[in-house]
Amino acid sequence: MKRLHRMIIGVYWGPLFVTFLIVLFLFSMQWLWKWVDDLMGKGLPWDVLAKLIAYATSAFVPAVLPLAVLLSSIMTMGGLGERSELTPMRSAGLGLFRILSPLVVFVLGLALFSFYFSNNVLPVANLKFQSLLWDVTRAKPALNLRPGVFYNGIDGFSIRVGGKDDRTGELSDVLIYDHRKPFQANRTVLRAEKGTMGRSTDNRFLVLVLEHGRTYDEQGEGPSHLAGGLPLLRGSFLRQEIHMDLSGMGMKRTDEDLFKDHYKMLTLGQLAYVEDSLRKRLQERADDQERQIKEGLFPMRDKGPTGTPGHGGGLYVDTPEKAAPTAWYPIAAEQVRQTIQELDRMALEQADRKRQIAKFQVEWHRKLVLAGACIVFFFIGAPLGAIVRKGGMGLPAIIAILFFLVFHILSYSTEQMVKAGDLPAWPGMWISTLVLLPIGMFITWKAATDSPLFDRDAYDRIRERIRPRSKPRHAHPAIVP
């Protein structure tokens, strides 16, 4: 490798790594704000949260790489132009493609890495992320009694405390509704002046010690509205212990095999195999539905012997042409109505199956689209930086965000249209890339030929050339003596 190539790659690597980390952090924070309400207050250990955030962050790597390539390309080539380092290279006879050749090889490697990550690493990360997120979101909140608020996190109990000493843990004005029996409602009530709370030695039970309290227990069985007039048992106590089972409060792990058939957990080959299987099932189901419709209609039904059930199970009359026509009208109308309803139901079922197939097609193309976007964005950013000749995070960041917004909006819109069945997966998923590809080719051509694409003076000179031709001619020009 030549020294010039090592220098260019060394200059490019720094901005790429920094921008990649910044954009990845922003995407991760956006996800964290979305799920923060489901994660907080459940007493999750730090390693579970760290795994969840790591798995969620890995899902953004293929989407972040194109933006990082675009921004770092503009910053690198713009910085070389701003420091007047491109001028001696071009003066030495090096063309733009010769200067960019090491970066082209480097970006091709990044595109291959993006595809490998999407196809091999991301399905495993998505599988672990979805199973862990399922368990975390369904875990019960951690035990946190707040004064004046009923706590229902423990199965069979509803607890309210009037006050709580954070230093000693002593509770005051404790009110407990016992719902452990079926149809219990609010029949069994315990109220105590004060109490303390602790855990058993094996951490399976919450031990609540109440002092100076009373109990109210309405005797009877069945629903509460049928228990009126039954005797009420009252009692008082100086000290009472209540053991509450905490086994249902811990997070229980779900078998990951339950999520492995999701389209986000499959590789390229697995997606193609599942899509082919779904298409065969769709065709088989369509053939069965067509056969059912034919057998349900009298004119299209396979004719059996006279007076015997036909193939469709209907009973044929001996001489239908001799029967009164008005006797057949209600039968025909009911048969048509049932057929129309069956056709509508079949159409909805086929539409659902096609939408399911479209999701697998979208995921199949997404792995290739994001890898190809790295190359397209490079041929937009690098020539654009050579033309603009501005480094840093100012103008390059604005230009990169504008191009990425166009790519993201087009990708999201076309993806939804593909999933809805309005567009085929090809070229629907590639529209965003195909729109930006001519722009990248145009900018690369302009940069290679040193065209003044963003030179204001060049446009002023063109305007001056056009202006004399556009001036109106006077009907009576002045006579020059």
C-alpha positions as CSV (number, residue, x, y, z in Angstrom):
1,M,0.0,0.0,0.0
2,K,1.4,3.4,-1.0
3,R,2.0,6.1,1.6
4,L,-0.6,8.3,0.1
5,H,-3.2,5.5,0.4
6,R,-2.4,5.0,4.0
7,M,-2.6,8.7,4.7
8,I,-6.1,9.0,3.1
9,I,-7.4,6.0,4.9
10,G,-6.0,7.2,8.2
11,V,-7.7,10.6,7.7
12,Y,-11.0,8.9,6.8
13,W,-11.0,6.4,9.7
14,G,-11.2,8.9,12.5
15,P,-14.3,10.9,11.3
16,L,-16.0,7.6,10.3
17,F,-15.5,6.1,13.8
18,V,-16.6,9.3,15.6
19,T,-19.7,9.9,13.5
20,F,-20.7,6.2,13.7
21,L,-20.6,6.3,17.5
22,I,-22.5,9.7,17.7
23,V,-25.3,8.6,15.4
24,L,-25.5,5.1,17.0
25,F,-25.8,6.8,20.4
26,L,-28.6,9.1,19.2
27,F,-30.5,6.1,17.8
28,S,-30.1,4.2,21.0
29,M,-31.3,7.2,23.1
30,Q,-34.4,7.4,20.9
31,W,-35.2,3.8,21.6
32,L,-34.5,4.2,25.3
33,W,-36.9,7.1,25.6
34,K,-39.6,5.0,23.9
35,W,-39.3,2.1,26.4
36,V,-38.3,3.9,29.5
37,D,-41.7,3.7,31.1
38,D,-41.8,-0.1,30.7
39,L,-38.2,-0.5,32.1
40,M,-38.3,1.8,35.1
41,G,-39.5,0.8,38.6
42,K,-39.2,-3.0,38.1
43,G,-36.0,-3.5,40.0
44,L,-34.2,-5.0,37.1
45,P,-30.5,-5.9,37.7
46,W,-27.9,-3.8,35.8
47,D,-26.7,-6.7,33.7
48,V,-30.2,-7.3,32.3
49,L,-30.5,-3.6,31.4
50,A,-27.0,-3.7,29.8
51,K,-27.8,-6.7,27.7
52,L,-31.1,-5.2,26.6
53,I,-29.5,-1.9,25.5
54,A,-26.7,-3.8,23.8
55,Y,-29.1,-5.9,21.8
56,A,-31.2,-2.9,20.9
57,T,-28.2,-0.9,19.8
58,S,-26.9,-3.7,17.6
59,A,-30.1,-3.5,15.6
60,F,-29.2,0.1,14.5
61,V,-25.7,-0.8,13.2
62,P,-26.7,-1.5,9.5
63,A,-28.9,1.6,9.4
64,V,-26.3,3.9,11.0
65,L,-23.4,2.9,8.7
66,P,-24.7,4.6,5.5
67,L,-25.1,7.9,7.4
68,A,-21.7,7.6,9.0
69,V,-20.1,6.9,5.6
70,L,-21.8,9.9,4.1
71,L,-20.9,12.3,6.8
72,S,-17.3,11.1,7.2
73,S,-16.8,11.2,3.4
74,I,-17.8,14.8,3.2
75,M,-15.7,15.7,6.2
76,T,-12.6,13.9,5.0
77,M,-12.6,15.2,1.4
78,G,-13.8,18.6,2.5
79,G,-11.0,18.8,5.1
80,L,-8.4,17.9,2.4
81,G,-9.7,20.6,0.1
82,E,-9.9,23.2,2.9
83,R,-6.3,22.5,3.9
84,S,-5.3,22.8,0.2
85,E,-4.1,19.1,0.2
86,L,-6.2,18.1,-2.8
87,T,-4.6,20.8,-5.0
88,P,-1.0,19.4,-5.1
89,M,-2.5,15.9,-5.6
90,R,-4.4,17.0,-8.7
91,S,-1.4,19.0,-9.9
92,A,0.7,15.9,-9.7
93,G,-1.6,14.3,-12.2
94,L,-3.7,12.2,-9.9
95,G,-7.4,12.1,-10.9
96,L,-10.2,12.0,-8.4
97,F,-10.8,8.2,-8.9
98,R,-7.1,7.6,-8.2
99,I,-7.3,9.6,-5.0
100,L,-10.5,7.9,-3.9
101,S,-9.4,4.3,-4.9
102,P,-8.2,3.3,-1.3
103,L,-11.4,4.7,0.1
104,V,-13.5,2.9,-2.5
105,V,-11.9,-0.4,-1.4
106,F,-12.4,0.5,2.3
107,V,-16.1,1.3,1.7
108,L,-16.6,-1.9,-0.2
109,G,-15.3,-3.7,2.8
110,L,-17.7,-1.8,5.0
111,A,-20.6,-2.7,2.7
112,L,-19.6,-6.4,3.0
113,F,-19.4,-6.0,6.7
114,S,-22.9,-4.4,6.8
115,F,-24.3,-7.3,4.8
116,Y,-22.6,-9.9,7.0
117,F,-23.8,-8.2,10.2
118,S,-27.4,-8.0,8.9
119,N,-27.4,-11.6,7.7
120,N,-25.5,-13.4,10.4
121,V,-25.2,-11.3,13.6
122,L,-28.4,-9.3,13.6
123,P,-30.9,-12.2,13.5
124,V,-29.3,-13.7,16.7
125,A,-29.2,-10.3,18.4
126,N,-32.9,-9.7,17.4
127,L,-33.9,-13.1,18.8
128,K,-32.2,-12.4,22.2
129,F,-33.5,-8.8,22.2
130,Q,-37.1,-9.7,21.5
131,S,-37.2,-12.6,24.1
132,L,-35.6,-10.4,26.7
133,L,-37.8,-7.4,26.0
134,W,-40.9,-9.7,26.3
135,D,-39.8,-10.8,29.7
136,V,-38.8,-7.4,30.9
137,T,-42.1,-5.6,29.8
138,R,-44.2,-8.3,31.5
139,A,-42.2,-8.4,34.8
140,K,-44.2,-6.9,37.7
141,P,-43.1,-3.6,39.2
142,A,-40.6,-3.7,42.1
143,L,-42.0,-3.4,45.6
144,N,-42.3,0.3,46.2
145,L,-45.0,1.4,48.7
146,R,-45.9,5.1,48.4
147,P,-48.0,6.8,51.1
148,G,-51.6,7.2,50.1
149,V,-51.4,5.0,47.0
150,F,-52.7,1.4,46.8
151,Y,-50.0,-1.1,45.7
152,N,-51.3,-4.2,43.7
153,G,-48.0,-5.7,42.7
154,I,-48.3,-8.7,45.0
155,D,-50.8,-11.4,43.9
156,G,-53.8,-11.5,46.3
157,F,-53.2,-8.3,48.2
158,S,-53.9,-4.6,47.8
159,I,-51.8,-2.5,50.3
160,R,-52.0,1.1,51.2
161,V,-49.9,2.9,53.9
162,G,-50.5,6.3,55.3
163,G,-46.9,7.1,56.0
164,K,-43.4,5.5,55.6
165,D,-40.2,6.3,57.4
166,D,-37.4,5.9,54.7
167,R,-34.7,5.7,57.4
168,T,-36.2,2.9,59.6
169,G,-38.7,1.4,57.2
170,E,-41.5,1.7,59.6
171,L,-45.0,2.0,58.2
172,S,-48.0,3.8,59.7
173,D,-51.8,3.5,59.1
174,V,-51.5,0.2,57.2
175,L,-54.6,-0.9,55.2
176,I,-54.7,-4.3,53.5
177,Y,-57.4,-6.0,51.4
178,D,-57.0,-9.7,51.2
179,H,-58.1,-11.1,47.7
180,R,-56.5,-14.5,47.9
181,K,-59.9,-16.4,47.8
182,P,-62.0,-16.5,44.6
183,F,-64.8,-13.8,44.5
184,Q,-63.2,-12.2,47.5
185,A,-63.6,-8.6,46.5
186,N,-63.1,-6.4,49.6
187,R,-64.5,-8.8,52.3
188,T,-61.4,-9.4,54.3
189,V,-59.8,-6.1,55.5
190,L,-56.8,-5.6,57.9
191,R,-56.0,-2.3,59.4
192,A,-53.1,-1.5,61.8
193,E,-51.6,1.5,63.4
194,K,-48.1,0.6,62.4
195,G,-46.0,-2.1,61.0
196,T,-42.6,-3.2,59.5
197,M,-41.7,-4.9,56.3
198,G,-38.9,-7.4,55.6
199,R,-38.0,-10.5,53.5
200,S,-37.7,-14.1,54.5
201,T,-34.2,-15.7,54.6
202,D,-34.8,-17.4,51.1
203,N,-36.3,-14.1,49.7
204,R,-39.4,-16.0,48.6
205,F,-41.8,-14.2,51.0
206,L,-42.4,-10.7,52.1
207,V,-43.0,-10.7,55.9
208,L,-45.2,-7.9,57.1
209,V,-45.4,-7.4,60.8
210,L,-48.5,-5.4,61.9
211,E,-49.1,-4.0,65.4
212,H,-52.3,-2.8,67.1
213,G,-54.8,-3.5,64.5
214,R,-58.2,-4.9,63.7
215,T,-59.6,-7.4,61.1
216,Y,-62.9,-7.4,59.3
217,D,-64.0,-10.6,57.6
218,E,-67.4,-10.9,55.9
219,Q,-68.3,-14.6,56.1
220,G,-69.9,-16.4,53.1
221,E,-69.1,-17.8,49.7
222,G,-69.9,-16.7,46.1
223,P,-69.9,-13.3,44.5
224,S,-70.0,-10.2,46.7
225,H,-73.5,-9.1,45.5
226,L,-74.9,-12.4,46.8
227,A,-73.3,-12.2,50.2
228,G,-75.4,-9.5,51.7
229,G,-76.8,-10.1,55.1
230,L,-74.1,-12.6,56.1
231,P,-72.4,-12.3,59.4
232,L,-69.3,-10.0,59.8
233,L,-66.4,-11.3,61.9
234,R,-64.4,-8.7,63.7
235,G,-61.3,-9.1,65.7
236,S,-58.3,-7.2,67.1
237,F,-54.7,-8.1,67.5
238,L,-51.6,-6.7,69.2
239,R,-49.1,-8.3,66.7
240,Q,-49.7,-10.2,63.5
241,E,-47.4,-11.5,60.8
242,I,-48.5,-11.9,57.2
243,H,-46.4,-13.9,54.7
244,M,-46.8,-12.7,51.1
245,D,-45.5,-14.9,48.2
246,L,-43.0,-13.0,46.0
247,S,-42.3,-15.7,43.5
248,G,-44.5,-14.0,40.9
249,M,-42.6,-10.7,41.1
250,G,-39.3,-11.9,39.6
251,M,-38.6,-11.8,35.9
252,K,-39.1,-15.2,34.2
253,R,-37.2,-16.0,31.1
254,T,-39.2,-17.3,28.1
255,D,-37.9,-19.9,25.7
256,E,-36.2,-18.2,22.8
257,D,-37.5,-20.8,20.3
258,L,-40.9,-19.2,20.5
259,F,-39.5,-16.2,18.6
260,K,-37.1,-17.8,16.2
261,D,-39.7,-18.0,13.3
262,H,-40.1,-14.2,13.2
263,Y,-38.9,-12.6,9.9
264,K,-36.4,-10.4,11.8
265,M,-34.7,-13.5,13.2
266,L,-33.9,-15.2,9.9
267,T,-31.0,-15.1,7.5
268,L,-31.2,-14.5,3.8
269,G,-31.5,-18.2,2.9
270,Q,-34.0,-18.8,5.6
271,L,-36.1,-15.9,4.5
272,A,-36.2,-17.2,0.9
273,Y,-37.1,-20.7,2.1
274,V,-40.0,-19.4,4.3
275,E,-41.2,-17.1,1.5
276,D,-41.3,-20.0,-0.9
277,S,-43.2,-22.2,1.6
278,L,-45.7,-19.4,2.3
279,R,-46.3,-19.0,-1.5
280,K,-47.0,-22.7,-1.9
281,R,-49.4,-22.6,1.0
282,L,-51.1,-19.6,-0.5
283,Q,-51.5,-21.3,-3.9
284,E,-52.8,-24.5,-2.2
285,R,-55.3,-22.5,-0.2
286,A,-56.4,-20.6,-3.3
287,D,-57.0,-23.9,-5.2
288,D,-59.1,-25.2,-2.3
289,Q,-61.1,-22.0,-2.1
290,E,-61.8,-22.1,-5.9
291,R,-62.9,-25.7,-5.6
292,Q,-65.2,-24.8,-2.7
293,I,-66.8,-22.0,-4.7
294,K,-67.4,-24.3,-7.7
295,E,-69.0,-26.9,-5.5
296,G,-71.2,-24.4,-3.7
297,L,-72.8,-23.1,-7.0
298,F,-75.5,-25.3,-8.5
299,P,-74.6,-24.7,-12.2
300,M,-70.9,-25.5,-11.6
301,R,-71.4,-28.4,-9.2
302,D,-70.3,-31.9,-10.3
303,K,-73.6,-33.6,-11.3
304,G,-74.3,-36.8,-9.5
305,P,-77.1,-39.4,-10.2
306,T,-80.6,-38.0,-10.3
307,G,-82.1,-37.6,-6.8
308,T,-78.7,-38.3,-5.0
309,P,-76.3,-36.0,-3.3
310,G,-73.9,-34.4,-5.7
311,H,-70.2,-34.0,-5.1
312,G,-70.8,-30.9,-3.2
313,G,-73.2,-32.5,-0.8
314,G,-76.3,-30.8,-2.3
315,L,-79.5,-32.7,-3.2
316,Y,-80.6,-32.5,-6.8
317,V,-84.3,-32.6,-7.6
318,D,-85.6,-35.0,-10.3
319,T,-86.9,-32.4,-12.8
320,P,-86.0,-28.8,-11.7
321,E,-87.2,-27.5,-15.1
322,K,-90.8,-28.6,-14.3
323,A,-90.9,-26.8,-10.9
324,A,-92.4,-23.4,-10.6
325,P,-89.7,-20.7,-11.3
326,T,-90.8,-18.7,-8.2
327,A,-89.8,-21.7,-6.0
328,W,-86.2,-21.4,-7.2
329,Y,-85.7,-17.6,-6.6
330,P,-85.3,-17.7,-2.8
331,I,-82.9,-20.7,-3.1
332,A,-80.8,-19.0,-5.8
333,A,-80.7,-15.6,-3.9
334,E,-79.6,-17.3,-0.7
335,Q,-76.9,-19.2,-2.6
336,V,-75.6,-16.1,-4.2
337,R,-75.6,-14.2,-0.9
338,Q,-73.6,-16.9,0.8
339,T,-71.2,-17.1,-2.2
340,I,-70.5,-13.4,-2.0
341,Q,-69.8,-13.5,1.7
342,E,-67.5,-16.5,1.2
343,L,-65.7,-14.6,-1.6
344,D,-65.2,-11.6,0.6
345,R,-63.8,-13.8,3.4
346,M,-61.5,-15.5,1.0
347,A,-60.2,-12.1,-0.4
348,L,-59.4,-10.9,3.2
349,E,-57.6,-14.2,4.0
350,Q,-55.5,-14.0,0.8
351,A,-54.7,-10.4,1.5
352,D,-53.5,-11.3,5.0
353,R,-51.3,-14.1,3.6
354,K,-49.8,-11.8,0.9
355,R,-49.0,-9.1,3.6
356,Q,-47.3,-11.8,5.6
357,I,-45.2,-12.8,2.6
358,A,-44.4,-9.1,1.9
359,K,-42.8,-8.8,5.4
360,F,-40.4,-11.6,4.6
361,Q,-39.6,-10.0,1.2
362,V,-39.0,-6.6,2.8
363,E,-36.5,-8.1,5.3
364,W,-34.8,-10.0,2.5
365,H,-34.2,-6.8,0.5
366,R,-33.4,-4.6,3.5
367,K,-30.2,-6.6,4.1
368,L,-29.0,-5.7,0.6
369,V,-30.4,-2.2,0.4
370,L,-28.5,-1.0,3.5
371,A,-25.3,-2.5,2.3
372,G,-25.7,-0.9,-1.1
373,A,-26.6,2.4,0.5
374,C,-23.1,2.6,2.0
375,I,-21.6,2.6,-1.5
376,V,-24.1,5.1,-2.9
377,F,-23.6,7.5,0.0
378,F,-19.9,7.3,-0.4
379,F,-20.1,8.4,-4.0
380,I,-22.3,11.3,-2.9
381,G,-20.3,12.4,0.1
382,A,-16.7,12.1,-1.2
383,P,-17.1,14.0,-4.5
384,L,-19.3,16.6,-2.7
385,G,-16.7,17.2,-0.1
386,A,-14.1,17.7,-2.8
387,I,-16.3,20.3,-4.4
388,V,-17.5,22.1,-1.3
389,R,-14.0,22.0,0.4
390,K,-15.3,22.5,3.8
391,G,-14.5,20.2,6.7
392,G,-15.7,19.9,10.3
393,M,-19.3,19.3,11.6
394,G,-20.9,22.5,10.1
395,L,-21.9,22.5,6.4
396,P,-21.0,18.8,5.9
397,A,-23.4,17.7,8.7
398,I,-26.2,19.7,7.2
399,I,-25.7,18.3,3.7
400,A,-25.4,14.7,5.1
401,I,-28.6,15.1,7.1
402,L,-30.6,16.4,4.1
403,F,-29.5,13.4,1.9
404,F,-30.2,10.9,4.7
405,L,-33.6,12.4,5.4
406,V,-34.5,11.9,1.7
407,F,-33.2,8.3,1.8
408,H,-35.0,7.6,5.1
409,I,-38.4,9.1,4.0
410,L,-38.3,7.3,0.7
411,S,-37.3,4.0,2.3
412,Y,-40.0,4.2,5.0
413,S,-42.7,5.2,2.6
414,T,-41.9,2.5,0.0
415,E,-41.5,-0.1,2.7
416,Q,-45.0,0.6,4.0
417,M,-46.4,0.4,0.4
418,V,-44.7,-2.9,-0.1
419,K,-46.1,-4.3,3.1
420,A,-49.6,-3.1,2.1
421,G,-49.3,-4.8,-1.3
422,D,-49.3,-1.6,-3.3
423,L,-45.8,-2.1,-4.6
424,P,-43.7,-5.3,-5.3
425,A,-40.7,-5.8,-3.2
426,W,-38.6,-5.2,-6.3
427,P,-38.2,-2.4,-7.2
428,G,-40.2,-1.0,-4.2
429,M,-37.5,-1.5,-1.6
430,W,-34.8,-0.1,-3.9
431,I,-36.5,3.1,-4.9
432,S,-34.6,5.2,-2.3
433,T,-31.3,3.9,-3.6
434,L,-32.2,4.2,-7.2
435,V,-33.2,7.9,-6.6
436,L,-29.9,8.8,-5.0
437,L,-27.7,6.8,-7.4
438,P,-28.1,9.3,-10.4
439,I,-27.3,12.1,-7.9
440,G,-24.2,10.4,-6.8
441,M,-23.1,9.8,-10.4
442,F,-23.8,13.4,-11.4
443,I,-21.8,14.8,-8.4
444,T,-18.9,12.4,-9.0
445,W,-18.8,13.4,-12.7
446,K,-18.8,17.1,-11.7
447,A,-16.0,16.6,-9.1
448,A,-13.9,14.5,-11.6
449,T,-14.1,17.3,-14.3
450,D,-13.5,20.1,-11.7
451,S,-16.9,21.6,-12.6
452,P,-17.8,24.7,-10.5
453,L,-21.0,23.1,-9.1
454,F,-21.2,25.4,-6.0
455,D,-19.1,28.3,-7.3
456,R,-21.3,31.4,-7.2
457,D,-19.0,33.4,-9.5
458,A,-19.5,30.7,-12.2
459,Y,-23.3,31.1,-12.1
460,D,-22.8,34.9,-12.1
461,R,-20.8,34.7,-15.3
462,I,-23.5,32.5,-16.9
463,R,-26.1,35.1,-15.8
464,E,-24.1,37.9,-17.4
465,R,-23.9,36.0,-20.6
466,I,-27.6,35.4,-20.8
467,R,-28.6,38.9,-19.6
468,P,-27.6,40.9,-22.8
469,R,-29.6,38.5,-25.0
470,S,-32.7,38.9,-22.8
471,K,-32.7,42.8,-22.8
472,P,-35.7,44.2,-24.7
473,R,-35.0,46.0,-28.0
474,H,-36.3,49.6,-28.4
475,A,-38.7,50.2,-31.2
476,H,-36.8,53.5,-32.1
477,P,-33.2,53.0,-31.3
478,A,-31.2,56.2,-30.6
479,I,-29.4,57.7,-33.6
480,V,-25.7,58.0,-32.9
481,P,-24.2,60.9,-34.7
